[in-house]
Amino acid sequence: MEIGNKTTKMNWKFRVIFALGTGVSYTLMLWLFDYFFDKNLYSTGSLIFQGVGFGVLFGIGFPYINQKLAEKFSNKIGTKIKPNLKEEEVIEIEGPANLFRGIEGVGGKIFLTNKKLIFKSHKINIQKGQTDIEYSTIKEIVKRKTAKLFDNGIRIITNNEKEFDFVVNERDLWFEKINERKK
């Protein structure tokens, strides 16, 4: 079973709002440079034209291209990640995840086996390797917000007070599945 492999698609309403915000922010930044440095680098028409162009390019074009490339790239990397398993250990659930190791959000996959939780990083990280957490050592699982904004984090606290912060898609489902195995 796989959890969290579906990529989130941005709807057109969000893209247009993002494009407007990006364009207005860019235009305002250019105007502030003009104002504070006391030079007339840009005319009003030029500022508006650049703001609209920047907004369309980065608000609509960039997310579209990123979405198309991200699916191909993540699928190619994700299929190659295989954890080191012990005898008679079987993967029951897997999906993409990040594990914070210090300030680095290490990308990889999270696996729930019949014996433990495993995080295995992909090759495009500074810190690589596998992290194993036995279900019997898990003291508590807490839902958390990433960057205090996004409801996609899980913190696993072990009996020796070690904390593991994960970022996952479909957080509630991961939370439920880990809790089932913890008991």
MITOR-700972 format. One record per residue: residue number from 1; x, y, z of N, C-alpha, C in turn. Coordinates in steps of 0.05 Angstrom, whole numbers, always signed. Atoms other than C-alpha are relative to their C-alpha. Example, Ala and Ser with C-alpha at 12.3 -4.5 7.8 and 13.67 -1.06 7.14 Angstrom:
2
[r 1; [+18; -24; +0]; [+246; -90; +156]; [+18; +24; +0]];
[r 2; [-16; -24; -1]; [+273; -21; +143]; [-15; +22; +14]];
END
This chain:
183
[r 1; [+17; -24; +0]; [+0; +0; +0]; [+18; +25; +0]];
[r 2; [-15; -25; +1]; [+25; +69; -17]; [-18; +23; +9]];
[r 3; [+14; -24; -10]; [+5; +134; +17]; [+15; +25; -8]];
[r 4; [-12; -26; +5]; [+18; +205; -5]; [+15; +3; -26]];
[r 5; [-14; -2; +26]; [+43; +193; -76]; [-14; +19; -19]];
[r 6; [+14; -18; +18]; [-10; +237; -108]; [+11; +28; +2]];
[r 7; [-10; -28; -1]; [+17; +305; -127]; [-24; +18; +2]];
[r 8; [+21; -20; -4]; [-25; +364; -106]; [-1; +18; -25]];
[r 9; [+2; -17; +23]; [-51; +401; -166]; [-13; +27; +8]];
[r 10; [+10; -26; -6]; [-62; +476; -161]; [-23; +6; -20]];
[r 11; [+22; -8; +18]; [-129; +500; -188]; [+5; +27; -12]];
[r 12; [-5; -25; +14]; [-134; +559; -235]; [-5; +24; +16]];
[r 13; [+6; -23; -18]; [-164; +605; -183]; [+24; +7; +17]];
[r 14; [-24; -5; -16]; [-104; +596; -139]; [+23; +10; -17]];
[r 15; [-22; -9; +18]; [-56; +604; -198]; [-3; +30; -7]];
[r 16; [+5; -28; +7]; [-88; +670; -218]; [+5; +19; +24]];
[r 17; [-5; -15; -24]; [-87; +696; -146]; [+30; +2; +5]];
[r 18; [-29; +1; -4]; [-14; +674; -140]; [+14; +18; -21]];
[r 19; [-11; -17; +21]; [+2; +709; -207]; [-3; +29; +7]];
[r 20; [+5; -28; -8]; [-30; +774; -184]; [+17; +8; +23]];
[r 21; [-17; -7; -23]; [+6; +773; -117]; [+29; +2; -8]];
[r 22; [-28; +0; +9]; [+72; +757; -150]; [+6; +25; -17]];
[r 23; [-4; -23; +17]; [+64; +811; -203]; [-1; +26; +15]];
[r 24; [+2; -24; -16]; [+42; +864; -153]; [+25; +3; +17]];
[r 25; [-23; -1; -17]; [+99; +847; -106]; [+25; +8; -16]];
[r 26; [-23; -6; +17]; [+150; +850; -162]; [+0; +30; -9]];
[r 27; [+3; -28; +9]; [+123; +917; -188]; [+6; +19; +24]];
[r 28; [-4; -17; -24]; [+123; +946; -117]; [+30; +1; +6]];
[r 29; [-28; +1; -6]; [+195; +923; -107]; [+16; +18; -20]];
[r 30; [-14; -17; +20]; [+218; +957; -172]; [-6; +29; +6]];
[r 31; [+7; -28; -6]; [+180; +1021; -154]; [+16; +10; +25]];
[r 32; [-15; -8; -24]; [+213; +1022; -85]; [+30; +5; -6]];
[r 33; [-27; -6; +8]; [+282; +1016; -116]; [+2; +27; -14]];
[r 34; [+1; -26; +13]; [+265; +1074; -161]; [-3; +23; +20]];
[r 35; [+6; -21; -19]; [+238; +1115; -103]; [+23; +6; +19]];
[r 36; [-21; -4; -20]; [+294; +1104; -53]; [+27; +6; -11]];
[r 37; [-26; -6; +13]; [+352; +1108; -101]; [-1; +25; -17]];
[r 38; [+4; -26; +13]; [+324; +1172; -131]; [+9; +0; -29]];
[r 39; [-5; +2; +28]; [+332; +1149; -202]; [-25; -9; -14]];
[r 40; [+23; +9; +16]; [+279; +1142; -255]; [+8; -21; -19]];
[r 41; [-8; +22; +17]; [+297; +1074; -281]; [-23; -10; -17]];
[r 42; [+23; +12; +14]; [+227; +1054; -301]; [-23; +20; -2]];
[r 43; [+24; -16; +3]; [+166; +1090; -328]; [-23; -16; +13]];
[r 44; [+23; +14; -11]; [+97; +1073; -300]; [-9; -23; -18]];
[r 45; [+7; +20; +19]; [+80; +1035; -363]; [+19; -24; +1]];
[r 46; [-20; +21; -2]; [+145; +996; -358]; [-4; -17; +25]];
[r 47; [+4; +14; -25]; [+132; +978; -286]; [-24; -19; -2]];
[r 48; [+24; +17; +3]; [+62; +952; -302]; [+5; -23; -19]];
[r 49; [-6; +21; +20]; [+86; +913; -363]; [+18; -22; +13]];
[r 50; [-17; +19; -12]; [+142; +881; -323]; [-14; -16; +22]];
[r 51; [+15; +13; -22]; [+96; +865; -264]; [-19; -21; -11]];
[r 52; [+18; +19; +12]; [+45; +831; -309]; [+16; -24; -12]];
[r 53; [-17; +22; +11]; [+99; +792; -346]; [+11; -18; +21]];
[r 54; [-11; +16; -22]; [+132; +770; -282]; [-21; -17; +14]];
[r 55; [+22; +15; -13]; [+65; +750; -251]; [-9; -23; -17]];
[r 56; [+8; +21; +17]; [+45; +709; -311]; [+21; -22; -1]];
[r 57; [-22; +19; +2]; [+113; +676; -317]; [+3; -17; +26]];
[r 58; [-4; +14; -24]; [+122; +658; -244]; [-25; -9; +15]];
[r 59; [+24; +8; -13]; [+50; +654; -222]; [-15; -22; -14]];
[r 60; [+14; +20; +16]; [+24; +610; -278]; [+19; -19; -14]];
[r 61; [-19; +17; +15]; [+81; +585; -321]; [+18; -17; +16]];
[r 62; [-19; +15; -17]; [+131; +564; -268]; [-14; -23; +15]];
[r 63; [+13; +23; -13]; [+81; +523; -226]; [-8; -22; -19]];
[r 64; [+8; +20; +20]; [+56; +489; -289]; [+24; -18; -8]];
[r 65; [-24; +15; +8]; [+126; +469; -312]; [+11; -17; +24]];
[r 66; [-9; +14; -24]; [+146; +450; -241]; [-16; -25; +6]];
[r 67; [+17; +23; -5]; [+86; +405; -233]; [+6; -23; -20]];
[r 68; [-5; +21; +20]; [+101; +368; -298]; [+27; -13; +5]];
[r 69; [-27; +11; -5]; [+175; +359; -282]; [+2; -15; +26]];
[r 70; [-1; +12; -26]; [+164; +342; -209]; [-11; -28; +0]];
[r 71; [+12; +26; +1]; [+120; +283; -224]; [+20; -20; -12]];
[r 72; [-20; +18; +13]; [+172; +252; -271]; [+24; -5; +18]];
[r 73; [-24; +2; -16]; [+230; +267; -225]; [-4; -16; +26]];
[r 74; [+5; +13; -25]; [+199; +244; -160]; [-7; -30; -4]];
[r 75; [+6; +28; +6]; [+172; +180; -191]; [+25; -16; -6]];
[r 76; [-25; +14; +7]; [+241; +163; -219]; [+17; -5; +25]];
[r 77; [-17; +3; -24]; [+277; +175; -153]; [-14; -19; +20]];
[r 78; [+15; +15; -20]; [+222; +145; -109]; [+0; -30; -4]];
[r 79; [+1; +29; +4]; [+221; +77; -142]; [+26; -14; +6]];
[r 80; [-26; +12; -5]; [+295; +67; -130]; [+7; -2; +30]];
[r 81; [-5; +0; -29]; [+291; +76; -54]; [-10; -26; +12]];
[r 82; [+7; +26; -12]; [+293; +8; -20]; [+14; -1; +27]];
[r 83; [-13; +2; -26]; [+305; +0; +55]; [+14; -26; +5]];
[r 84; [-13; +25; -9]; [+350; -51; +87]; [-18; -14; +20]];
[r 85; [+18; +14; -17]; [+304; -102; +117]; [+13; -24; +13]];
[r 86; [-9; +24; -14]; [+316; -157; +168]; [-15; -24; -10]];
[r 87; [+14; +24; +8]; [+295; -229; +158]; [-29; +1; +10]];
[r 88; [+28; +1; -5]; [+220; -239; +156]; [-13; +27; +4]];
[r 89; [+11; -27; -1]; [+209; -164; +153]; [-13; +7; -27]];
[r 90; [+15; -5; +24]; [+157; -142; +102]; [-11; +29; +0]];
[r 91; [+10; -27; +2]; [+139; -72; +78]; [-30; -2; -4]];
[r 92; [+29; -1; +2]; [+65; -59; +89]; [-11; +26; -12]];
[r 93; [+8; -26; +10]; [+59; +15; +74]; [+25; +17; -6]];
[r 94; [-23; -18; +6]; [+106; +65; +40]; [-11; +25; -13]];
[r 95; [+7; -25; +13]; [+105; +136; +15]; [+22; +20; +3]];
[r 96; [-21; -21; -2]; [+147; +199; +4]; [-2; +15; +26]];
[r 97; [-1; -15; -25]; [+169; +238; +65]; [+26; +15; +1]];
[r 98; [-25; -14; -7]; [+221; +286; +92]; [+4; -5; +30]];
[r 99; [-7; +2; -29]; [+256; +276; +159]; [+20; +22; +6]];
[r 100; [-18; -22; -7]; [+288; +336; +192]; [+23; -12; +17]];
[r 101; [-24; +7; -15]; [+359; +321; +213]; [+15; +26; +3]];
[r 102; [-11; -27; -4]; [+382; +387; +244]; [-16; +19; -17]];
[r 103; [+15; -19; +17]; [+364; +442; +195]; [-6; -11; -28]];
[r 104; [+6; +11; +26]; [+363; +397; +134]; [-25; -17; +0]];
[r 105; [+23; +17; +5]; [+297; +368; +111]; [+8; -21; -20]];
[r 106; [-11; +21; +17]; [+323; +302; +84]; [-23; -14; -14]];
[r 107; [+21; +12; +16]; [+280; +276; +27]; [+4; -30; -2]];
[r 108; [-1; +29; +4]; [+264; +202; +19]; [-27; -12; +2]];
[r 109; [+25; +15; -3]; [+211; +151; +35]; [-2; -11; +29]];
[r 110; [+6; +12; -26]; [+178; +127; +98]; [-13; -27; -5]];
[r 111; [+11; +27; +4]; [+162; +53; +105]; [-10; -10; +27]];
[r 112; [+10; +14; -24]; [+118; +17; +156]; [+2; -29; -6]];
[r 113; [-3; +29; +4]; [+139; -55; +161]; [-16; -14; +22]];
[r 114; [+13; +15; -21]; [+111; -110; +204]; [+15; +1; +26]];
[r 115; [-16; -2; -25]; [+166; -95; +255]; [+7; +28; +9]];
[r 116; [-9; -27; -7]; [+185; -21; +252]; [-6; +20; -21]];
[r 117; [+2; -22; +19]; [+181; +47; +219]; [+29; +5; -10]];
[r 118; [-26; -4; +12]; [+238; +60; +170]; [-2; +25; -17]];
[r 119; [-3; -22; +19]; [+259; +125; +136]; [+26; -4; -15]];
[r 120; [-24; +4; +17]; [+307; +117; +78]; [+2; +25; -18]];
[r 121; [-4; -24; +16]; [+336; +179; +45]; [+6; -7; -29]];
[r 122; [-8; +4; +28]; [+345; +187; -30]; [+28; +12; -3]];
[r 123; [-28; -7; +4]; [+413; +202; -60]; [+6; +30; -2]];
[r 124; [-4; -29; +4]; [+402; +277; -70]; [-4; +14; +27]];
[r 125; [+0; -12; -27]; [+415; +297; +3]; [+28; +3; +9]];
[r 126; [-27; -2; -13]; [+474; +319; +44]; [+2; -23; +20]];
[r 127; [+1; +22; -19]; [+455; +271; +100]; [-15; -23; -11]];
[r 128; [+13; +23; +12]; [+440; +203; +73]; [-1; -23; +21]];
[r 129; [+1; +23; -18]; [+422; +137; +106]; [-28; -8; +7]];
[r 130; [+26; +12; -8]; [+367; +98; +139]; [-3; +4; +30]];
[r 131; [+8; -3; -28]; [+332; +112; +205]; [-21; -20; +7]];
[r 132; [+19; +20; -9]; [+297; +55; +241]; [-12; +8; +27]];
[r 133; [+13; -5; -25]; [+246; +66; +296]; [-18; -24; +6]];
[r 134; [+16; +23; -9]; [+219; +4; +331]; [-27; +10; +11]];
[r 135; [+27; -8; -10]; [+144; +9; +345]; [-1; +0; +31]];
[r 136; [+1; +3; -29]; [+156; -13; +417]; [+14; +24; +14]];
[r 137; [-14; -23; -12]; [+202; +48; +429]; [-15; +26; -4]];
[r 138; [+15; -25; +5]; [+150; +99; +406]; [-17; +7; +25]];
[r 139; [+15; -9; -24]; [+124; +137; +467]; [-25; +16; -9]];
[r 140; [+21; -18; +8]; [+81; +188; +430]; [+2; +9; -29]];
[r 141; [+1; -11; +27]; [+60; +212; +361]; [-17; +25; +1]];
[r 142; [+14; -26; -2]; [+40; +285; +353]; [-3; +11; -29]];
[r 143; [+3; -14; +25]; [+10; +320; +293]; [+11; +28; +4]];
[r 144; [-12; -26; -2]; [+47; +385; +279]; [-2; +15; -26]];
[r 145; [+0; -17; +24]; [+50; +443; +231]; [+29; +4; -9]];
[r 146; [-27; -6; +11]; [+110; +452; +185]; [+1; +30; -4]];
[r 147; [-4; -29; +2]; [+136; +523; +189]; [-24; +15; +12]];
[r 148; [+23; -11; -15]; [+76; +537; +235]; [-23; +8; -19]];
[r 149; [+20; -7; +19]; [+33; +540; +172]; [-15; -24; -12]];
[r 150; [+11; +22; +15]; [+22; +472; +139]; [-5; -24; +17]];
[r 151; [+8; +24; -15]; [-15; +413; +169]; [+10; -25; -13]];
[r 152; [-11; +23; +13]; [+33; +361; +142]; [+22; -13; +16]];
[r 153; [-22; +11; -16]; [+79; +344; +199]; [-9; -20; +21]];
[r 154; [+4; +20; -22]; [+85; +286; +248]; [+26; +0; +16]];
[r 155; [-23; +3; -18]; [+131; +284; +308]; [-3; -26; +15]];
[r 156; [-1; +25; -15]; [+150; +216; +336]; [+19; +4; +23]];
[r 157; [-16; -2; -24]; [+176; +217; +407]; [+4; -28; +10]];
[r 158; [-6; +27; -10]; [+212; +155; +431]; [+2; +0; +31]];
[r 159; [-2; +3; -29]; [+218; +128; +502]; [+24; +15; +12]];
[r 160; [-24; -14; -10]; [+287; +160; +509]; [-1; +30; -8]];
[r 161; [+5; -28; +6]; [+257; +228; +489]; [+13; +11; -25]];
[r 162; [-11; -8; +26]; [+288; +229; +420]; [-24; +7; -18]];
[r 163; [+21; -10; +17]; [+245; +268; +370]; [+7; -3; -29]];
[r 164; [-3; +3; +29]; [+236; +253; +296]; [-23; +16; -13]];
[r 165; [+20; -17; +13]; [+200; +306; +255]; [-1; -7; -30]];
[r 166; [+5; +8; +27]; [+170; +281; +190]; [-19; +20; -14]];
[r 167; [+19; -14; +16]; [+135; +318; +134]; [-10; -21; -20]];
[r 168; [+12; +20; +17]; [+86; +274; +96]; [-25; +11; -13]];
[r 169; [+26; -5; +12]; [+27; +278; +49]; [-20; -18; +14]];
[r 170; [+21; +15; -13]; [-39; +253; +78]; [+7; -7; +29]];
[r 171; [-10; +3; -27]; [-16; +264; +149]; [-18; -16; +18]];
[r 172; [+19; +14; -18]; [-79; +239; +183]; [+0; -30; -4]];
[r 173; [-1; +29; +6]; [-74; +172; +148]; [+26; -12; +11]];
[r 174; [-26; +10; -12]; [+0; +164; +167]; [-3; -2; +30]];
[r 175; [+3; -1; -29]; [-17; +184; +238]; [-16; -25; +10]];
[r 176; [+17; +23; -7]; [-72; +131; +241]; [+15; -27; -3]];
[r 177; [-14; +26; +6]; [-29; +75; +210]; [+23; -4; +20]];
[r 178; [-22; +3; -19]; [+31; +89; +256]; [-11; -7; +27]];
[r 179; [+12; +6; -26]; [-14; +90; +317]; [-10; -28; +2]];
[r 180; [+9; +28; +0]; [-45; +23; +297]; [+23; -19; +7]];
[r 181; [-23; +18; -4]; [+24; -9; +296]; [+14; +5; +27]];
[r 182; [-11; -6; -26]; [+47; +25; +360]; [-13; -17; +22]];
[r 183; [+15; +15; -21]; [-7; -12; +399]; [+6; -29; -5]];
END
